[in-house]
Amino acid sequence: MKKIAFFAKSILLCSAITIASCSGNESNNTPVTNDSTANAGTVLNIRFIDGDSVTAHYNLALDFKEASIRTMSKLENAQRAKAAEIQKFGSQIEQKMKSNGYLSEASYNADVQKFNKMQSDAQGYLATLERNAQQELLQQQMQLNDSIDSFIKDYNAKHGYDAILFKNAGVYFNPALDITNEVIEGLNARYNKVEK
């Protein structure tokens, strides 16, 4: 479960840099300049968002997190149920052997064969469940990334930034350039409208 959670988080954070080139700057935003670009007459207007905060507070991400917890719980329950079923049958074979319950070697071999088939079937069944869980998680992550990217593009069309970066893309950003809360509010407002 930790692997899948880490995988989900890393996919979101690795959706990398969202760059939207639009004309115009918002009057109350301070543009970021670089000496070499300032000399060339170019001013960059950059902002950043904290991907961890977005996933922690965006309702769609929270809903997907709950869904993945349910999926993982179902998988764990299925693993426990299959293990208990196999262990119970194995104990029955052992008990039957100790009490001389097998009248022939053929009946013992039939039970051992059934036990081995139960193990093989359980492995196949659990592998399928795990593949389905991973596929579901991947689709949710893609939907989440698409939702965030789409919102960022719409958001940037109104604000005209040259780039909106994930905080993890750099070592230091001036806190005044942080638009995470605005983005979270906008994402949740849009998501709730869809839900209604």
MILO-95393 format. One line per 10 residues: number of its first residue (from 1); their letters; for each residue x, y, z of C-alpha. Coordinates in pm, 1 decimal. Layout:
<atoms>
NUM	A	X Y Z | ...
</atoms>
This chain:
<atoms>
1	MKKIAFFAKS	0.0 0.0 0.0 | 290.6 232.2 77.9 | 433.6 157.8 -267.9 | 108.2 257.2 -437.1 | 73.7 572.0 -222.6 | 432.5 670.0 -303.2 | 371.8 592.9 -671.7 | 59.3 812.1 -673.4 | 234.7 1100.0 -502.3 | 538.6 1079.2 -727.8
11	ILLCSAITIA	322.9 1079.8 -1042.4 | 153.7 1401.0 -929.7 | 480.3 1567.1 -841.1 | 647.4 1440.9 -1157.1 | 377.1 1585.3 -1377.4 | 652.3 1844.8 -1372.3 | 621.6 2198.3 -1487.7 | 309.5 2354.5 -1626.2 | 409.0 2634.7 -1857.5 | 155.2 2863.2 -2007.5
21	SCSGNESNNT	269.0 3152.2 -2219.3 | 13.6 3428.9 -2226.5 | 40.5 3802.1 -2278.1 | -20.1 4058.8 -2005.0 | 65.3 4079.4 -1635.2 | -165.0 4130.9 -1340.9 | -101.5 4475.9 -1198.1 | -66.0 4366.1 -833.0 | 187.8 4089.5 -911.3 | 557.9 4160.7 -895.5
31	PVTNDSTANA	737.8 4016.6 -1196.8 | 1053.8 3812.0 -1150.5 | 1354.5 3942.7 -1336.1 | 1691.4 3798.3 -1416.0 | 1982.4 4037.4 -1484.1 | 2060.3 3876.8 -1818.9 | 1696.1 3881.2 -1927.9 | 1639.1 4230.3 -1787.9 | 1919.3 4357.5 -2008.1 | 1744.4 4205.5 -2306.5
41	GTVLNIRFID	1421.3 4380.9 -2207.6 | 1242.1 4059.7 -2106.6 | 1056.8 4027.4 -1775.9 | 942.6 3686.9 -1653.3 | 628.2 3664.2 -1444.9 | 650.5 3331.3 -1258.4 | 445.8 3173.6 -978.5 | 459.5 2838.2 -801.0 | 228.9 2587.8 -633.4 | 303.1 2328.6 -366.8
51	GDSVTAHYNL	195.5 1991.4 -510.9 | 179.6 1828.5 -165.6 | -63.1 2092.9 -42.3 | -276.3 2054.3 -354.0 | -306.8 1677.7 -303.1 | -374.1 1728.2 67.8 | -656.0 1980.6 16.1 | -807.0 1927.5 -329.5 | -1139.4 1744.8 -285.0 | -1091.4 1530.8 -596.0
61	ALDFKEASIR	-752.1 1413.3 -463.7 | -910.8 1339.9 -124.7 | -1192.2 1142.8 -288.4 | -939.1 942.7 -490.0 | -734.9 880.7 -176.0 | -1042.9 741.7 1.7 | -1125.3 525.9 -300.9 | -770.4 388.3 -312.8 | -783.9 310.8 60.9 | -1107.8 116.9 3.1
71	TMSKLENAQR	-951.9 -67.5 -290.7 | -642.2 -157.4 -90.2 | -860.6 -270.3 200.3 | -1055.4 -500.7 -32.8 | -727.7 -641.3 -163.8 | -594.1 -702.4 187.3 | -922.7 -864.7 292.9 | -913.2 -1090.7 -12.5 | -553.1 -1187.9 68.9 | -646.5 -1272.9 429.2
81	AKAAEIQKFG	-956.3 -1467.5 320.9 | -767.1 -1674.8 64.1 | -480.8 -1740.3 308.5 | -727.1 -1850.9 578.8 | -913.8 -2077.7 335.6 | -591.5 -2242.7 219.5 | -455.8 -2275.5 571.4 | -781.8 -2432.6 691.2 | -776.0 -2691.8 413.3 | -405.9 -2762.4 479.1
91	SQIEQKMKSN	-485.7 -2818.9 847.5 | -766.8 -3055.7 752.2 | -525.4 -3260.4 540.3 | -274.1 -3271.5 823.7 | -539.5 -3367.8 1080.4 | -677.3 -3635.9 850.1 | -327.1 -3780.1 808.5 | -264.9 -3787.4 1185.5 | -594.5 -3961.2 1253.2 | -548.8 -4212.3 969.5
101	GYLSEASYNA	-847.3 -4062.3 790.7 | -715.6 -4139.5 444.6 | -823.8 -4483.5 330.5 | -603.2 -4474.4 22.3 | -304.3 -4291.7 -114.8 | -519.9 -4177.1 -405.4 | -756.1 -3985.1 -173.1 | -456.4 -3820.5 -0.3 | -304.5 -3726.8 -338.0 | -639.7 -3583.8 -450.8
111	DVQKFNKMQS	-650.6 -3355.4 -144.1 | -288.1 -3247.8 -194.0 | -364.1 -3173.0 -558.4 | -671.1 -2971.7 -453.9 | -457.0 -2784.3 -197.4 | -197.2 -2696.0 -463.7 | -471.1 -2583.5 -703.9 | -622.2 -2365.1 -431.1 | -283.2 -2196.3 -384.7 | -235.9 -2147.1 -758.8
121	DAQGYLATLE	-588.8 -2012.0 -807.2 | -546.5 -1775.7 -511.0 | -221.2 -1638.5 -652.1 | -384.5 -1574.8 -988.9 | -693.1 -1417.0 -833.5 | -488.8 -1188.9 -605.5 | -254.0 -1091.3 -889.1 | -556.9 -988.7 -1096.6 | -698.5 -786.0 -807.6 | -363.6 -614.0 -758.4
131	RNAQQELLQQ	-330.1 -532.3 -1130.6 | -682.6 -389.9 -1131.2 | -604.9 -181.0 -821.2 | -289.0 -43.7 -980.3 | -472.7 32.7 -1304.2 | -750.3 210.4 -1112.9 | -492.9 414.0 -921.7 | -312.5 506.4 -1243.0 | -638.0 618.3 -1408.1 | -728.4 824.4 -1101.8
141	QMQLNDSIDS	-384.2 984.8 -1106.8 | -419.0 1068.5 -1475.6 | -763.7 1219.8 -1411.7 | -625.0 1419.7 -1118.1 | -330.5 1547.9 -1324.5 | -562.7 1638.0 -1614.0 | -793.2 1824.3 -1376.9 | -506.8 2023.5 -1223.8 | -345.5 2095.5 -1561.3 | -677.5 2207.8 -1708.2
151	FIKDYNAKHG	-746.7 2436.7 -1413.6 | -394.0 2583.1 -1425.9 | -436.4 2665.3 -1794.9 | -771.7 2836.3 -1731.1 | -632.5 3013.9 -1425.0 | -328.0 3132.9 -1616.5 | -541.2 3260.4 -1905.0 | -686.0 3511.9 -1656.3 | -356.9 3600.5 -1486.5 | -105.8 3589.7 -1772.4
161	YDAILFKNAG	193.2 3432.3 -1596.9 | 487.2 3319.5 -1805.9 | 524.7 3002.9 -1598.5 | 361.9 2826.4 -1306.7 | 599.8 2578.6 -1145.9 | 570.8 2309.1 -884.3 | 758.2 2409.1 -569.1 | 965.0 2089.1 -592.5 | 1103.3 2210.3 -926.9 | 1330.7 2459.4 -752.1
171	VYFNPALDIT	1548.2 2507.9 -448.1 | 1404.4 2840.9 -338.8 | 1104.0 3048.9 -432.9 | 1005.4 3379.0 -281.7 | 695.7 3301.2 -68.0 | 521.2 3600.3 -227.4 | 508.0 3398.6 -552.8 | 305.8 3116.8 -393.3 | -41.2 3079.2 -547.6 | -114.9 2738.0 -392.1
181	NEVIEGLNAR	-412.6 2852.0 -183.4 | -574.4 3030.5 -477.8 | -529.8 2720.9 -691.4 | -674.1 2489.4 -424.1 | -975.1 2718.1 -375.7 | -1032.3 2735.2 -750.8 | -993.7 2358.6 -796.5 | -1239.1 2285.4 -516.0 | -1490.5 2541.9 -639.2 | -1482.7 2389.6 -984.6
191	YNKVEK	-1495.2 2032.6 -854.9 | -1788.7 2102.5 -623.4 | -1981.3 2262.5 -908.8 | -1934.5 1943.4 -1110.0 | -2052.5 1731.8 -816.5 | -2374.3 1933.5 -771.6
</atoms>
